[in-house]
Amino acid sequence: MELFGAEAGAKLRPLMAYRCDDDKEEDIQLKPTEGMRSWDRIADHFISCILDRIDCEAPLKHGLMVQKMMEGLLRSAESGQP
């Protein structure tokens, strides 16, 4: 997966960040850490919400915002417009 804007971007595999600072391009190789296992943490929290009946830390409105952003990215890619 790749995500690029006018001044910066990122790529998932390999994990890289890209940015322009004072018209100088910079490629940054990122090294994943144990703390970056976000999917595992999300799944653990979701299971705890169900089994232990704890409050969800990610309200539905946050999921809706992410969904709208992803749909916007798809529309942008299809139209070729930012």
C-alpha positions as CSV (number, residue, x, y, z in Angstrom):
1,M,0.0,0.0,0.0
2,E,1.2,3.5,-0.8
3,L,-0.1,6.9,0.3
4,F,1.4,10.1,-1.2
5,G,0.5,13.7,-0.8
6,A,2.0,16.9,-2.1
7,E,4.7,17.1,0.6
8,A,5.1,13.6,2.0
9,G,4.2,10.0,1.5
10,A,4.6,6.5,2.9
11,K,4.9,2.9,1.6
12,L,4.0,-0.2,3.6
13,R,6.4,-2.7,2.0
14,P,9.2,-1.9,2.4
15,L,8.2,0.4,5.3
16,M,9.3,3.8,4.0
17,A,8.4,7.4,4.5
18,Y,9.1,10.1,2.0
19,R,9.0,13.9,2.4
20,C,10.2,17.2,0.9
21,D,11.7,19.7,3.3
22,D,13.0,23.0,1.8
23,D,12.8,21.4,-1.7
24,K,15.1,18.6,-0.6
25,E,13.7,15.1,-1.0
26,E,14.2,12.7,1.8
27,D,13.7,8.9,1.8
28,I,13.4,7.4,5.3
29,Q,13.7,3.7,5.9
30,L,11.5,2.8,8.9
31,K,12.2,-0.2,11.1
32,P,9.1,-1.8,12.6
33,T,9.2,-2.3,16.4
34,E,7.4,-4.7,18.6
35,G,5.1,-1.9,19.6
36,M,4.0,-1.4,16.0
37,R,2.0,-4.6,15.9
38,S,-1.2,-2.6,15.8
39,W,-3.4,-5.2,14.2
40,D,-2.7,-7.5,17.1
41,R,-3.5,-4.8,19.6
42,I,-6.7,-3.9,17.8
43,A,-7.8,-7.5,17.7
44,D,-7.0,-8.0,21.4
45,H,-9.0,-4.9,22.4
46,F,-12.0,-6.0,20.2
47,I,-12.0,-9.4,21.8
48,S,-11.8,-7.8,25.3
49,C,-14.7,-5.6,24.5
50,I,-16.8,-8.6,23.7
51,L,-15.7,-11.1,26.3
52,D,-14.9,-8.7,29.2
53,R,-17.6,-6.1,28.3
54,I,-15.1,-3.2,28.5
55,D,-15.8,0.0,26.7
56,C,-14.5,0.3,23.2
57,E,-11.7,2.8,22.8
58,A,-12.5,3.4,19.1
59,P,-16.0,4.9,18.8
60,L,-18.0,4.1,15.7
61,K,-17.6,7.7,14.4
62,H,-13.9,7.1,14.1
63,G,-14.5,4.0,11.9
64,L,-16.8,6.1,9.8
65,M,-14.2,8.8,9.3
66,V,-11.6,6.2,8.2
67,Q,-14.2,4.7,5.8
68,K,-14.9,8.2,4.3
69,M,-11.1,8.9,3.9
70,M,-10.6,5.5,2.2
71,E,-13.5,6.1,-0.2
72,G,-12.1,9.6,-1.0
73,L,-8.7,8.0,-1.8
74,L,-10.4,5.6,-4.2
75,R,-12.3,8.3,-5.9
76,S,-9.1,10.4,-6.2
77,A,-7.3,7.4,-7.7
78,E,-10.1,6.7,-10.2
79,S,-10.4,10.4,-11.3
80,G,-6.7,11.2,-11.2
81,Q,-7.6,14.3,-9.1
82,P,-6.3,15.1,-5.6
